[in-house]
């Protein structure tokens, strides 16, 4: 939305908006590279490995318990400043949650609002939601952009339906149509295919501004969270699926063999029923 309004330059380096990150691996990455997860960082999104950098990151965000004597970063901002560059930005897609927290920091800095206030102003007050939402925060009181948003399932579905309708809901333009169109066009399929982590059930897909884009005949695009959280938008079938889950396995790569065929089967059933 801020890009569509001309307030945020996606080609600007992150350090223009957040000078505190100038010395980190994010400093010379563009906002677009951060949003599209094509940054080159010394960080692996390994949810289960003992002693992984992800564990220290999750503790910094207040998502995991911090044992006595733990001297890892105490806040997300502190952790982000310590992430180093590894390689060349813009060459390949690699999903890394800290990118989303950097993006949240940029949005807060550009808008002059905390992330929760920005969400309330731009979405929650405009979607006709049925309940309040809440964010998890780190020890410094900063909302964790990459996770920790708590809301009702029907409100998640309202957000997905707004995206399906090109930014409109109940006759109101919630976000600019240009912002949704930019997402639905997708990113680079070549960069997506160059990821170090394979997605065998997502051939030809791409990633754009925090969304997963199928480029298939249905125009499917998704928001995908760990342990099975999902928004699945199928414009051809006029269908949105909002899903909460608590699968014991975190990665969607382990869930896709069941989830994706199920979503498509529902879409095909709706198309046949017309």
N, C-alpha and C positions, 0 to 999 in steps of 0.2 A: 504493500500500500504506500509506504513512504517513497519507494522508487517511482511508482506511478504518479505520485504527487510532485515529483522532482525535488524532494527533500533529501534523498539519499542517492549517491552516485555508486552504482554497483561495481564500477571499474576503479574506484578509489581504493588505495591501500587501507587496511584496517587501522593502521597507525594514525591516519588522518583523523579518525573519529575517536580512537582510544589510544592516545600516546603512551599510556602505561604498558601497552603490548609491543612497543617498538622493538624492544630487545628480545622478544620471544620468537618462536617459529611462525607465529601468526602475523608479525609486524608487516612484512612485505607481501602478504597474500592480499588479493582483492576481496572486497565484500562478496562479490559473486562467487569466487572460489571457495570461500567459507560456506556460503549458503548452499553451494552445489557439491560440497564435500570433495573437492579436488585439491585440497591442501596436501602438502608433503610434510608429515610430522613424525616425530619420534614418539609414537603412541599407537598401541594396538588395542582394538575394541574386543578384548578377550574377557568375557564376563566371569569365567570360572577358574582361570589359572591362578594358583596361589602366588601372592606377591606381585601380581600384575600391576601395571600402571593404572589400569581401570579401577582397581581396588582403592588406590590412593585417591584417585579422582572422585570416586563415589563417597569416600569418607570426607573429602573436602566439601562436598555438596550436602553433607548431612544425611545421605541415603543409607550409609552403613555405619555400624557401631565403631567407635574409635577406642581401641584398647588402651589401657594405662601405659604411659611411656611412649605412645606413638608420636613421632615428630614430623609426620608428613604434613603437607599444607593444610591449614585450618579452614580456608575458605576457597571457593571456586576461583575467585580472582587471583589469589596467591598461586593456586595450581596452574592456571593458564599462563601466568607470567613465566613459569618454569618449563613450559613445553618447548622443546627445541625443534628446529627444522631438520628434515631428513629427506633430501632429494629436491626436486623442482616442482613448485606449485603449478597446477593446471594441467598436468599430464594424465592423471588417472583418478577415477572415483575410488575412494576408500572411506567407508562410513566410520566416522569418529564423533562420538557425542560431544566432546569439548568444542567442536565447531559451532554447535548450536548455542552453547553458552557464550561464545564469542559474539555470535550474531545477536543474542539477547543483550549483551553489553553495548553493542553498536546501536541497537534500536533504542535502548534507554538513553544513551548519550544524545542521539539525534533528536528524539522526541522531547527530551527533558522530563520524561516520566519514568517511574519504575516500571518493570515489565508487567506486573500485575495491574497497575493503573492504566497502562497502555492497552492491555487486553480488555479491561472493563470499558474503556472509552471507545475503542474501535470495534469491538465485537460483542461483548456481553450485554452492553446496553442497547444493542441494535438487533440482536437475534431473536428476541422474544423468548428468552430462556425461562425455564420453569423454576430454577433454583440457583442459588449462589454457587460459585466455584472457589477453590482455594489452591494456593501454591505452597509447595514445600520450600523452605528457605535454608540457606547455609548458616554458619555460626555468625556471620556478619549481617544477617537479615536480608540477604539478596535472594530473590526467587531463582530457582535453578531452571534455566530455560530448557534443558535437555530432558527433563523428567520431573515428576512430582506434581503435575496438575491434576487436581481432583474435581470431578464433575459428574453429572448424571448422564446415563447412557443416551437418553432421548435428546439432551442438549448437545452431545457429541454428534448425534445424527442430524440435528438442525444445522450444525456447522457444515457437515458433509453435504447436505441438501443445498445450502447456500452456494457451495463450490460447484455443485452440479448445475445450478441455475445461473452460472456466470456472475456470481457475486450478489444475486438478488434473492430475497426471501420475503414472502408475504407482501409483495409489491414494493419493497424498499431495496434500494441499492446499498448493500451493507459495505462492500468493498468495491473498488473500481473494477469494471469488467476487464480492463487491460491487465490488471494484476493476475486475475485468474487465467486469462488467455496466455500470458507469458509462462505460467506454470504448465498449462496443458500442452503447450508446444514441446515441452520437454527439453532435455539437455543433449549431450553428446553420447550416442550409443557406443561409439568407439572408446571413449574414456570410461564408460560404465563397464565395458567388456574387459578393460585393462586392469580391473581391480585385482588385488592380491587374494581376495576371498571370492570364490566362485558362486554364482547364482544360476545353477543349471536349469531351473524352472522359469527364469526370467530372460530368455533370449530376446535380443533386440530392445530391451528396456533401456531407460535412462533415468537420471536423477536430476531434479530441477527445483531449487529453492525449497528444500526440505520435503519434497514429494517424489514418489516413485511413479514413473510414467511408462505405460506398457507399449504405446504406439501400435496397438492391435486394432482390429476392425471395429471393436466396441468403444475405442477411445478410453479404456480403463485407466484410471490413475488412483494412487493409494497414499495414505499416511500409514506407516507401519511402525509399531512399537514393539518392544521386547515382550516375551511371554504371551504373545498372541493378540495384543491390542491392535486395532485396525480401524481405518475408515476406507471402505472400498466403494469407489464411485464408478458406475457403469452408465455413461450417458445414453448409449443406444437402447439399453433396457429400461431407461428412466429409473434406475435403482441406486440406492445408497444403503450400504450395510455398515452399521457401527457395531463394533465388537469390543467387549471387555473380556479379559481372560487371565488366568493365572497358571498357565502351563508350566510344568517344572523345567522345561528347556527354554532358554532365553531367545536364541537366535531364530529368526523367521526362516532361515534356510532349512531348519529342521521341521518346521511346521508347514511350509509351502506345499509339500506333496499331498497334504490333506485339505488345507484351507483353500488354495487357489481353485482346484477342481470343484469344490463345494460352492464357492462364490459363483463360478461360471455356470454351474448347473442351475442355480436359482435364477440367474439372468436368462438362460435359455428357456426355462419354464415360463417366466414372465412374458417373454417374446412370443412363445407359442400360444399363450393364453389370450393374447390380444384379439 
